[in-house]
Amino acid sequence: MMIRSGVSRWTMVHFGLAIVALLAAEVLFVLGYSDPLSGLRAPATLVAVHLLTIGWLSLLMLGALYQFVPVITNTRLYSQRLPLYSLIAIITGLAAMLAGFLALGGLSVLTIAWLPIGGSLVIAGFALGAIDLWVTLWRVRPLPLPAGFVAVGLGFLLLTGLIGLGFALTFTLPQPPGFLLALTAEGLSLHLAAGLGGWFTLTVMGVSYRLLSMFMLSPDEPHRTTYAALILTVTGLLLLIAAGLGGAWAGLASGWGKSIGAALAGLGVAFYLVDIARFYRTRSRRHLELNSTTAAAALGLVTLALAAGALAAAWGVLDRFAGAIGYLFVLGGLTGLGLSQLYKVVPFLTWLELFGPKLGKGPVPRVQDLVDERRAMPWFVLYFATALAAAGSIALDQAPAWRLAAGLQLAATVLIVIELWRSRHPDPNLKPAPMKLPVVPAPGAKSAAFASPSSRQRSTT
C-alpha cells in the first residue's frame, strides 16, 4: 500500500498541548484544588475533569486522527488549515470554560457567562476537526472497518459537546427553559456516556485495531467479533442516551432502556477486548516493545474499571464509587493507553522527519534507537501502580492516601514526558544500529505504517 499522507504538520502541536493539559490537571489534584472525593459536580473538580477530557484526551485523539485517518484511507487530509482553526477554537474555548467554572466556584472577578461562550467555541473547534476528518473519510467510501469506529466516534464527540453546552446555558440563563432544566437534572450520565463511551472509547477502539496490529505485526482482518464490537457498542450507547433523553424530556420510564443499552455497549467492548487478545496471541513480533506491553496494562485497567462499574450498578452503589471508577478509567486506562502509544508514535514521527529522507542513501538509526525502554519501563510501572492506588484511595475515601498516590502519579507522568522529550530531540550524532527485519506477517495480513509505506515501517521499527 502506498501511503501519500506524509507527516501531519499539526499532530505534534496537538500532542504537546495535550500533555500540558494533562500535567496541569494532575497538579491541581496534587495541590488539593480539584478533589474527586468532593464529587464530580464540584466546580473545582470540573476544572480538572475538563482539562483531562478536552485538553488532554480530545486534543490527543484529534492530533492522532489527523495522522491516522489519511493513513488508513491511503489519501491526504482534506485540509491542513482546518486543524489549526479547530485547535485555536478548542484552546480558547477551554480557557473560557475554565474561567466559567472558577466563577461558578465563587471567584467573583469572573463571570459564569464564560461557560456557554467557551462551550460554543469548543463545539465549533470539534466541528471543524470532525468536518476535516469526515470529508477525508467520505472520499474513500466504502470505509475500512477501523475508520468506521472513528467516524461514529466523531459524531459522539459533537453530541457530548452539545449536551455540555446545555448544562452551561442552564447555569447562565436567568430563566432557562424547562427542557434545559430537565437535561441538567438527568443528563450527567448521558454526557459521560457520549463522551467516555462514544467519543473516547469508540475512537480508541478504531485506532488501536490498526496501531496494535501494526506494531505487533498481527493479522488484522476483521472478524465477526470486530463487527459485533462496533454494532453492539454503538447500538447500546444510542439506546442508553435515547432512553435518558426520553426520561428527561417526556417522563418516560428509562431505567430498562439505560440498563439494556449499558449492557449492549459493555458486550461490544468485551468483543473488542477479545480481538485485542487475538492480536497479542497471533503476533509475528515475538518480543513485545514497551508500547505494546504498556498498552496491555492500560487495557487491563479499562477492563477492571468496566467490570467494577457493572458490579457497582448491579449492587446499587454506582453513585458512591463513580469517582473511583471514573478515575481508574480515565487516568488509569485511557491516559495510560495514550502515554503508551505516544512512546511509540512520537519517536516514529520524529524518525520520519529526521531520518526518513535519508533512507536508502546510507545507514540510519532505527526508531527504537531513539528510545531507551529499560530506562522508561519503571516510570510506566509506577504510573499504572499509582493509578490503581489513587482509585482505591478514592473508593475508600482516604484523602491522605489519595494525595500521596496522586503525587507519585504526577511524578511518573513527568518522567514519561521527559522520555518523550528525549525521543523527540535525539542525539544528532546518534550512530546507526544494524537493522534486523522482523518476521513478515501471515499472508493477507496488513502492516500499514503510521505515516509511511508499510515496507519502510517494517525496516525501521
Rosetta blueprint (number, residue, H / E / L):
1 M L
2 M L
3 I L
4 R L
5 S L
6 G L
7 V L
8 S L
9 R L
10 W L
11 T H
12 M H
13 V H
14 H H
15 F H
16 G H
17 L H
18 A H
19 I H
20 V H
21 A H
22 L H
23 L H
24 A H
25 A H
26 E H
27 V H
28 L H
29 F H
30 V H
31 L H
32 G L
33 Y L
34 S L
35 D L
36 P H
37 L H
38 S H
39 G L
40 L L
41 R L
42 A L
43 P H
44 A H
45 T H
46 L H
47 V H
48 A H
49 V H
50 H H
51 L H
52 L H
53 T H
54 I H
55 G H
56 W H
57 L H
58 S H
59 L H
60 L H
61 M H
62 L H
63 G H
64 A H
65 L H
66 Y H
67 Q H
68 F H
69 V H
70 P H
71 V H
72 I H
73 T H
74 N L
75 T L
76 R L
77 L L
78 Y L
79 S L
80 Q L
81 R L
82 L H
83 P H
84 L H
85 Y H
86 S H
87 L H
88 I H
89 A H
90 I H
91 I H
92 T H
93 G H
94 L H
95 A H
96 A H
97 M H
98 L H
99 A H
100 G H
101 F H
102 L H
103 A H
104 L H
105 G L
106 G L
107 L L
108 S L
109 V L
110 L L
111 T L
112 I L
113 A L
114 W H
115 L H
116 P H
117 I H
118 G H
119 G H
120 S H
121 L H
122 V H
123 I H
124 A H
125 G H
126 F H
127 A H
128 L H
129 G H
130 A H
131 I H
132 D H
133 L H
134 W H
135 V H
136 T H
137 L H
138 W H
139 R L
140 V L
141 R L
142 P L
143 L L
144 P L
145 L H
146 P H
147 A H
148 G H
149 F H
150 V H
151 A H
152 V H
153 G H
154 L H
155 G H
156 F H
157 L H
158 L H
159 L H
160 T H
161 G H
162 L H
163 I H
164 G H
165 L H
166 G H
167 F H
168 A H
169 L H
170 T H
171 F H
172 T H
173 L L
174 P L
175 Q L
176 P L
177 P L
178 G H
179 F H
180 L H
181 L H
182 A H
183 L H
184 T H
185 A H
186 E H
187 G L
188 L H
189 S H
190 L H
191 H H
192 L H
193 A H
194 A H
195 G H
196 L H
197 G H
198 G H
199 W H
200 F H
201 T H
202 L H
203 T H
204 V H
205 M H
206 G H
207 V H
208 S H
209 Y H
210 R H
211 L H
212 L H
213 S H
214 M H
215 F H
216 M H
217 L L
218 S L
219 P L
220 D L
221 E L
222 P L
223 H L
224 R H
225 T H
226 T H
227 Y H
228 A H
229 A H
230 L H
231 I H
232 L H
233 T H
234 V H
235 T H
236 G H
237 L H
238 L H
239 L H
240 L H
241 I H
242 A H
243 A H
244 G H
245 L H
246 G H
247 G H
248 A H
249 W H
250 A H
251 G L
252 L L
253 A L
254 S L
255 G H
256 W H
257 G H
258 K H
259 S H
260 I H
261 G H
262 A H
263 A H
264 L H
265 A H
266 G H
267 L H
268 G H
269 V H
270 A H
271 F H
272 Y H
273 L H
274 V H
275 D H
276 I H
277 A H
278 R H
279 F H
280 Y H
281 R H
282 T H
283 R L
284 S L
285 R L
286 R L
287 H L
288 L L
289 E L
290 L H
291 N H
292 S H
293 T H
294 T H
295 A H
296 A H
297 A H
298 A H
299 L H
300 G H
301 L H
302 V H
303 T H
304 L H
305 A H
306 L H
307 A H
308 A H
309 G H
310 A H
311 L H
312 A H
313 A H
314 A H
315 W L
316 G L
317 V L
318 L H
319 D H
320 R H
321 F H
322 A H
323 G H
324 A H
325 I H
326 G H
327 Y H
328 L H
329 F H
330 V H
331 L H
332 G H
333 G H
334 L H
335 T H
336 G H
337 L H
338 G H
339 L H
340 S H
341 Q H
342 L H
343 Y H
344 K H
345 V H
346 V H
347 P H
348 F H
349 L H
350 T H
351 W H
352 L H
353 E H
354 L H
355 F L
356 G H
357 P H
358 K H
359 L L
360 G L
361 K L
362 G L
363 P L
364 V L
365 P L
366 R L
367 V H
368 Q H
369 D H
370 L H
371 V L
372 D L
373 E H
374 R H
375 R H
376 A H
377 M H
378 P H
379 W H
380 F H
381 V H
382 L H
383 Y H
384 F H
385 A H
386 T H
387 A H
388 L H
389 A H
390 A H
391 A H
392 G H
393 S H
394 I H
395 A H
396 L L
397 D L
398 Q L
399 A H
400 P H
401 A H
402 W H
403 R H
404 L H
405 A H
406 A H
407 G H
408 L H
409 Q H
410 L H
411 A H
412 A H
413 T H
414 V H
415 L H
416 I H
417 V H
418 I H
419 E H
420 L H
421 W H
422 R H
423 S H
424 R H
425 H L
426 P L
427 D L
428 P L
429 N L
430 L L
431 K L
432 P L
433 A L
434 P L
435 M L
436 K L
437 L L
438 P L
439 V L
440 V L
441 P L
442 A L
443 P L
444 G L
445 A L
446 K L
447 S L
448 A L
449 A L
450 F L
451 A L
452 S L
453 P L
454 S H
455 S H
456 R H
457 Q H
458 R H
459 S H
460 T H
461 T L
